[in-house]
Amino acid sequence: MSINRAIISGNLTRDPELRRTQSGMAIMSFGVAVNDRRRNSQTGEWEDYANFIDCTMFGNRAESLANILTKGMKVAIEGKLRWSQWERDGQKRSKIEVVVDELEFMSSRNGGGQGAQGGYQQSSGSQGGYQAAAPAPAIDPASAVYDDDIPF
């Protein structure tokens, strides 16, 4: 048996980029910075080290969230890890990214840091819509993305 689940929380490193496949499906890409804490062996002090994680979301939900997410927002995401490889200028390159299934805002749109009480929670469950703790934008519940919709 294999399990491929990733749960991370951190801050967006850039505004999301929205593009479309030839068939018209929306693809949103964004980055999340997650801090690790390690003890510096020379000073004995604890230090934060940033990890930068590439994230991708597909479908109508990605299109809706692209208008809401901004650089610096704190989010929690859950998804699957995906490894990809390509060649550029004769060199093979690869990366691991998170294909996002669920996203929850951990801070308000203006960065007020209200936590989960002031944000929106989006779920990919059977309803496929938003569960709002605050007024949420209108989202079509039929816009959920399923594995069959992901182009890989």
N, C-alpha and C positions, 0 to 999 in steps of 0.2 A: 504494500500500500504506500502511496505517496501523498504528501500534503504540501501544497504550495500556497501559503497565505503569508502576507506581510501586513503588519499594523505599525504605522509610524505616526508621530505627531511632530510638527515643526513649523517653521515659517517659510512662506513662499519666497523664493530667491529672485523671482522675476514675474512680471505680468504674464498670464497665460497666452500662448500662441494658438490660434484657432485656424485650422486648414481643413480641406475637404478631399475625400477620395474622388476618383473619376465618377463613381456612382452617386456622389453627393453626400456621403456620410461624413459627419463632423468628427474631427480628431483634435482634441485639445492637449497640448503639451505644456508642462510647467515643471519647475524644480522646487524641492523642499530641502531646507537645511535642518539637520538633526544633530544636536550636540552630544558628544561622548565626553565623559569625565575620566581623566587619568591623572595619576599622581606623577609629577615631574620627579624623575630620579635624582636630579641634581639639587633641587631646592626643597623637595618634600611637599610642596604645595600642590593642591588639586587645580587642574587646568581644564578648560573646555576646548575640545577639538571638534570642528564642524565636519560633518559628512554631508555631501551634496547628492541628493537622490533625484533622478529623472523620473517623472510620472507622466502617464498618458491615460486619457479617458476618451471613450468613443460614444457617438450617437447624439440624440437630442438633449440628453442631460448635460453632455459636455458643452453643447452650444449654449444652453441656458446658464451654466455656471461660468462660462468665459466672460460674461458681462458683469459678474459679481466679484470674482476673485481678483485680488490685486497684490502686488509685491508687498511683502511684510506681514500679510495676514497669517495668523496661526490657525492651522488646520490639523485634523486627524484624518488619516486615510487608511482604508483597508483594501487590499487587492492581491493580485498574483504577481510573482516575479517572472520576468521574461528576459531571456538572454537573446541578443541579436548580434550579428557579425556582418561587416561589409568591408569593402576595399576602397581606399581613397589614395590617390597618388602612388599606387603600387604598394601601399602598406595595408595590411589587414588590421582592422579595428574592431572592437567589440564593446558592449556595455550591457549592464543589467539595469532594468527599469521596472517600475511598479505599474501594472495595468490596473487602474483604479476601479473598484466596484462600488465603494461607499466613501462618502466624504462628509465630514462634519466641521462646521466653522467653530473654532475655539475662541475667536475674537470677533467683535462687531466689524461692520464694513469700514468704519472710520478708525479702526484700530484701538478702540476703547478698552479692549481686553476684558469684556464682560464674561468670558467663558461660555460654557454651554448654554447658560440661561439666556444669553443675548444673541445666540446664533441660530442657524438653521441646521437641521440634520437631514441628509439625503440618504435614502436607503434603496438598495436594489432588490428588496424583497418583493413579494407578490403585488404590492400596491405600486411600487416603482416611483413614488412621488416624494414630497417633502413632508416631514413631521415638524411643524414649526413651534418654537418656543416664543417666537416673536413673529410679526407679520412677514409672510414669505411671498415671493413672487408666484404668480399663477403658473403651474406646471401641469402639462397633460399627463395623467397617470399612465396612459398607454405608451409613453415614450421611453420605457425601461429598455436597457440594452441587455441582450442575452448573449451567451457565448456564440451562438450562430451568427450574430451581427458583427462580431469582431473579425476583421479581414486578415487573419493569419491562422 
